[in-house]
């Protein structure tokens, strides 16, 4: 009876799934201090629904891969973790003979997934080339900035502290979208054309990738102490990405360089996609560089990544569902990047309102969010049209539309 009562009181709706998150993870998900509870209008309820939905999908994925219909038994999970660890060396051994080929494939896949053009970024992909250096990771938040208390109060005017909190919330949402988008790279090896190329290298790769990725996803929900330790120390990190200004002297070189590292192929694709999405996400930072640095000091922290990975994929799904269907038509490939920069450029309060509308279970709020997306898409289509016209002019040697000559012109990294 006590067990039944305890399950009915669980804050996350597990439905008829016997699997459960680590109680410590569950408490974080259901805490009002969760950064996403503070960012979304629906608060804890929205966070629980989004992460609860993601958890079930992760469980379903692992069930399908392993053929095990109940993953709630600790012994079963212990066996699967041992199996996952046992695959690492064989994967690395196989890939070591095909590094250059797989690195090129990872770049091509990431460009296709993100719908960006090859000349927008200089991408360096490193497949298990060296131990990942975590020394430059920001492992914990910087000290909270102090703001002066205003001498007079105007209910219509936000204080500097209130503006800062809104920018933090906005940045947290964007970071989760970045991680959620990067998950598309996580499982890109399952695409039929990619699987065929991998099978040509070694048919056993696909099965090993499938299990390693699926088991790893579930661990983010079930072993909180281990995830915390990794987040605090950087130990066990299997991938890394850095976006930076490109110091290439060639005036035609891309302005942004992305260096992505991965222990093996699916992680490398994930990290390249993440780097590209992070570059787009810079459009969401405050215009004031000092404020931007203060915001990132609180949000762009290794310890925040586990929660981003838990909620991000569902945020991306909600956004995708709310987008006009035309954005997914083949002739509009690449339009999503222009839409994203318009979305991220919205003022913090407006951005948070539209994301809250999109994830809401209220039909009227959903329609409001979808209308805003439709309005932004019109702006994005116009800008993409001007960019395409500019690119065509540049390719033909005509510089009349220099203003739109670079999609990323003026982006300060």
Secondary structure, 3 states (H helix, E strand, C coil): CHHHHHHHCCCCCCCCCCCCCCHHHHHHHCCCCCHHHHHCCCHHHHHHHHHHHHHHHHHHHHHHHHCCCCCCCHHHHHHHHHHHHHHHHHHHHHHCCCHHHHHHHHHHHHHHHHCCCHHHEEEEEEECCCCCCCCCCCCCCCCCCCCCCCCCCCCCCCCHHHHHHHHHHHHHHHHHHHHHHHHHHHCHHHCHHHHHHHHHHCCHHHHHHHHHHHHHHHHHHHCHHHHHHHHHHCCCCCEEEEEEECCCCCCCCCCEEEEEEECCHHHHHHHHHHHHHHHHHHHHCCCCHHHHHHHHHHHCCHHHHHHHHHHHHHHHHHHHHHCCHHHHCHHHCCHHHHHHHHHHCCCHHHHHHHHHHHHCCCHHHHHHHHHHHHHHHHHHHHHHHHHHHHHHHHHCCCCCCHHHCCCCCCCCC
